[in-house]
Amino acid sequence: MPKLKPALFITTLSVIILSLVLYTREVLLFTAYSLTILYMAWGIYHIAILVAGVEKPFNPGTSLKHYPKISLIIPARDEPILQRTIEVCLNHVEYPIDRKEIIVVTEDPIGERISTWYSQVYPGRVVPLVRREYFPTKPSALNDSFTLCKGDIIGIVDVEDIPDRDTFLKVASAFENHGLESVQAILRIINESENWITKIFSIEYAGWFRVLLNGRSRLGLFTPLGGTGNYIKKSVISEVGRWDPLNLAEDAEITVRFYLSGRKTIVIDARHWEEAPTTFKAWLRQRTRWFRGWTQSLEKYFRILLRKDAIKRLGLIGTLSIISMLIAPIIVVLNWLAYSLTIYWLLEYFNIVPLNLTVNLFPWWAVFPLAFNVIYYYTWIKGATLEGIGTAKTLIKYLPHMIFYMNFMMPLAAIRAFYQEIFKDVFWEKTKHFGKGVKWTM
């Protein structure tokens, strides 16, 4: 398969180039209409999600008669801030201490020392799993630690996370009082003011978790888990076959299996605070990993989702809600193609390139997808205002940064992800965490 992908890519690229040379006008016409239709459908779909997403997320409450045991898995590799995460989850997030346990899965001396020390101070509450021979991906670590979990609910907590004080109570209530099987807390960025990358990242996250994921959840559509801050019934994880150790976005991939098995993920009104990447290099590596994971999932499930029995079970809208999520890396790359066609059209319009290949190329309704861009940036700003990051007036000044972030940084990460998926074996580009901006939150 690794050798087949480069050959298939080169063959496909050659066919496209040859078609463009032999049938230039026809290919450009097909591309222009296809992109316009795709972007219109994409825009209308996200307007519906936006309308639902601005409503309040589901609040399960905190009142409990029975406290189910919660097993928190903390994957940690070379993480000096691991001690803080254990302390926060064990002693500062409200929940009976005898009804929660922490499984620390690690591979390095720092993680081994910290987790072993805590296992001696809190025997039975902190359980270290030190891997000596392992496949170096997060889902592989989750699978290895899963067997040690004794709780009814499995929570995934990244090492930089700080859950709100009532998060575990709300999670338990969602399962006990409302019969849910998979919930996602809203992820918030704690170091948003560190630099412009963390600021735009925090705005994007607010738009994604508070509005778009909340909207998907409220409409009953496919709602992918967010890598951390997700809590799932242990039995459900077992039934779908645990995590895919080779997938770089294990959260989204396992949620596809949840959805295919008739289960849904619900966004709840609880929060995990985490640290955003502080440099472009760190951001690019992280986003590449996410995009490659989504691409892996698209390859894995696309043919399954197009089967009649799958469409009948999920419904057409439900099926499309999965595909629309997994093709996001393709969409952001197509932005460059759309802009290139527009720029070429302008060059011809002003007679700078007098070839007239794009005369009457675009349909008159091609302007509508451009208008939908406003809706998309509005989603980011609306999410940020709902999460208290700022007001619309203070956030609008970041619009040029959002445009650059969406139309340059995102496609670059997607192209890098495609390159790795075609030419590289699976590997994990780890994001370093420094504990910057950390503070306790209510």
N, C-alpha and C positions, 0 to 999 in steps of 0.2 A: 504493500500500500504506500509506504513512503516514497518509493521510486515511481509509482503510478501518478501521484499528485503532480510532480513537476512536469511529467510528460503530458498529462491532461491539460495543465495550465498553458504550456507552450503551444500545444495544438490549438486550444481555444483562442488564444491571443493571435495566433497566425491566421486563423479563419476570420477573425474580426478585422484585422488589418487588411487582409486580401479583399474582403467584402467592401471595406471602406474605400479602397483604391478603385475597385471595379464598379461599384454602385454607390458612389459618394452621396449623391443627392437622396437616393432612396434610404440609405442607412441613416443619414442625418434626420430625415423626415420621420422615420420610425422611432429614432431615439427621442426626438423632441416631443412627439405625441405620447410615447410611453412614459417619459419622465413627468409630463404634465398630468397625465391620468393618475400615475402612482402618487405624486405629491398631493393631488387633490383628495384622493382617498385617504392618504395618511393624515392630512389636515382635518378632514371631517371626523375621522375616527378619534383624533386627539381632542377635538372640541367637545365631543360627547364625554370623554374621560375627564376633561377639565371641569365641566359643569358638575359632574358627580364628585370630583376630587376636592373641590373647595368646601364641601360639607365637612362637618367634624368627623374625625375617625371614630371607629367603634370604641366605646369606653366600657369594658366589662365590669368595672367596679373593683373593689378590694375586699368585700365582705365574703368570708369563707367559714363554713362549718367544718370542712375537712381540708387538710393541707397535704396535697399530693407531694411526693418526694421529687425534687428537681435535681437533675445531674447536669452540671455546667462543665462543658468541655472547653478548655483553654489551650489552643495550639500555640506553642511558644518555641521559637528558634532564635537564639542570640538576642534575648529580650531582657535587658537590665530592669525594665519597669514591671516585670512579672510580679514582683512582691506587692506593688501597689494594687494591681488588679485582683490578686487573691484577697488582700485585706478588704478592698471595697466590696467584693461580692460576698465575702464570708461574714463581715462584721458591720457593714454600713447599709447594705440594701436590706430592707425590712422583710424578714421571713424567718420562721422558726429554724434555728441553726441545726436542729436535729433532723430537719426535713429537706436539707440541701447538702450537696456534696460537690466538690470541685475535682475534676480529672484534669491534671496538667500533663499534656503529652509534649515531650521535648526530646531533643537530640544532642544538646550541647552541655558543656560543664556548668555554665551559668544557670540554665534552667534546671539542671539536675540538682545543683546545690540548693537553690531556692525552694523547689518543690519538695525535696527530701526533708529540709528543715521544717517546712510547714506541715508535712505529714506526721512529724514527730510531735509538734506542738498541738496539732488538731488530728489525732488519730481517727481514721474513719471518715473524717470530713474533707481532707485533702489527700488525694491519691495520685502519686506520680507514676507516669509511664515513660521510661527512658528507652528510646529506640536506638539500637545499635546497628541493625541491618534493616534498611527501610527504603521505600520509594519516596523521594523528597517532594511530595506535594501535600497540600493541606487536606484534601479529601482522603488521602492514604492515612494521614495521622488521625483523622476522625474515625475511620473504619477500625483502626487498631485500638483506639480508646473506647469504642462503643461497647465492647464486651464487658468492660469494667464498670459501666454505668448501672447503678441499681435503681435509679429513679424512674418514675412513670413518664416524666417529661424530660426531654433532652434539650438543653439550651446551648447554643454556640456563642461564645464570648471571645472576641478578638482581644489580644493582650493590651491594646490601647484603650479599650472600652471602659466607660463609667456609666453603668445603668442608673437611672433615676431611683430614688429611694423606694418607690412603690411599684417598680416594674415587676418584680417576682410575684407580688400579690395580684396584680392585674393579669399576669400570665396564668397563674393558677386559677383565678376566677373564670377566665376565658374557657379553660378546659373543664373545670368542675361545674360551673353554673350555666355555661352556655353550650357545652358539648362540642367545642371546637377541637380540631386535631392539629392545626398548624397555624401559628400566628407570627407576625413580623412586627417588631417594634420600629418606630420611626428613628432613623439614624440622624444625629445632629453633629455638626463639626464644632469642636471646642476651641480650636486655634484659628478661627476665621479671620482675625485681625492681624495675623502675623505678616502676610504679604498679599499681593494681588492674586496669586494662584489659590491660596487658601480661602480668600474672600469669594472668588468666583466659584470655587469648588463647593463652598458652603451654600451659595445661592442655588447652584445646580442640584445639590443634594436635597435642599428644601423643596424645590420644584418636583424632584423625582419621588421622594418618599411621602411628603405631605400631600401632594396633589395627584401626581400620575399613578403611583402605586395605590394610594387611597381610593382614587377613582376606579381603578381596575377592581379593587377589592369590593367596593360598594356595588359595582355593576355585575359582580359574579364572574368576571373575566379572569384569565390567567394572570396571576399575581406572583412574580418570582420572589423568592427569598433574597435577602440582601447580604449574605455572607456572614453577617454577625447580627446579634439581636434577634435571631430566629429561634423559636421554641416549637418542638414537635413531639407528638406522642411517640414513645419508644417503639410501640408495636407497629406504628405506621412506617417508621424507618425500616424495620425488619421486613415488613410485607413488600416494600418496593425494592428491596435488595441493597439497602444502604447507599453510600455515595460512590460515584464513579471515580476511581483513583487517578484516572488519566485526564479527567476534565478540569480545566483551569478556572471554570466558573461553576464549581460543584453545587452552589446554592441554586442557580437557575436550572441546572440539569436535573437535580432531584425533584424540583418543583414541577417540571414537565411530567415526570412519572406520577407525582401526586395527582396532577390534573387529569392525566389519562386514566387513572384509577378511580376517578369520580370525587376526588378530594380537592378542597380549595384552601388557599391561604388567606387569612384575614389580617389586615393592618389594624393594629390596636393603638389606642391613645396612650402609649408608653414610649419612653425614649432611652436610647443608648447614645452617649456622647463619645466621639472618637476623634482621632487626630488625622487631619488631611496631609497629603504630601506637601512638602514645603519648597521643592525645586521642580523645575520642568522635567529633569531626567527621572526623578522618582515618580512624578505623575505619569509620564509616558510609559514607564515600565509597568506600573499598576494597571493603567487603562488598556495597554496592549494585552495583558493577561486576561482581563475581563472580556475584551472583544474576542480574543481567540477562544475563550471558553464558550461564548455564545455561538461562535462559528462552528465549534466542535459539536455543540448540541443541535445546530441546524442540520449539519451533515448527518447526524445520528438519527434524527426524528423526522426529517422532511418527508421521506417516502411513507413513513408510518402515518403521518398526519394527513396525507392525501388519500389514504385508503378510505373506501366508502364506509366501512364499519366504524372507523375512528371519527369521521365527520358526522355520522349518524349519532354516535354516542355523545360527542362533545357539542354538536351543533356547528353550523357554519361560522357563526360569530365567535364561538369559543375556540374553534380551530384557528381562525385568523388571528385571534388575540395572542396565541402562542407564536405563530409565524411572525407577526408584526414586531414582537419583542426580539426574536432571535435574528431578524434581518437588519436590526438597527445599525450594525457596523457597515453593512452594504449601503444603507440609506445615506450615511454621512459621507461616504466616499463618492456616491453619485452626485452629491452637492458640487464637487469639483467639476464633474462632467457637465452639469447644468450651467455652472458659471462659465465654463469654457465656451459652451455654445452661445451663451449670451454675449460674451466678450467678442467672439468672432462675428456675431451678427452686428454688433456696434461698429466694429472695424469696417465691415462692408457697408453699413448704413452711411458712414462718413467718408466712404470711398477711399479708405486707407488701404484696404485689401480688395481690389475691384474684381472679385471672381463671381459674385452673385450666386453663391451656393446656398445661401440661406434666405433668399427671397421667398416671402410667404411661407416660411418654414414653420413658424410657431402659430398655433391656433389663437384666436382672439382671447380665449378664456385662459391663456397661459399666465395671465396676471394674477389669477386667484391663488395659486400656490405661494406666490410672493407675499400675498396678504396673510396667508396662514403662518408665515414666519413670525408675524407680530403676535399671533396667538401663542406660539411656542415660547417666545421670550417673556410674554406676559405670565405664562405658567411659572417660570422661574421666579419672577418678581413677586407674583402672588404667593407662592409657597414661602418665599423669604419673609414676606410681611406677616403671614399667618404664624410663622415660627419665631417672630420677634427679632429677626435679624436687622430689620430697618423698615422704614416707610417707603411707599412707592416713590416719593419725592427724593429721598436720599439714595435709593437704589438705582434710579434711572440713569444716574451718571456712570454706572458700570455697564451700560448697554454696549458701548463699543468693545469693551473687554469680553462681554458675553458673545458678541458676534465673532471676534477673533478666536475665542475658546471653541465655539461650536464649528466654525468653518475652516479653521486651520489646524488647531491642536487635535480635535476629534478625528478628522480624516487621516491625519498623520499616524495616530495610534491605530486606527483601523487598518491602514495599509501595512503597517508594521506587523499587526496581528495576522493578516492574510499571508504575508511573506513567511512568517514563522510557521504557520500551519501547513504551508506548501513545502517548505524546504528544511524545516527543523523538526527534530524529535521533541516530544513533550518535555518541558522543563519549567521550573517555577522561579519567576523573577520576584524575589522577596522585596516587600516594602519595609524599609527600616522605620522604627518608631523611637522617638526621643523623649516622649513625655512632655513635649512643649505645650504651654498654655493650659496645663492640667489644673483644674480646680474642682471642688465639690459642687454639685448642682442639686437643686431641690426638685 
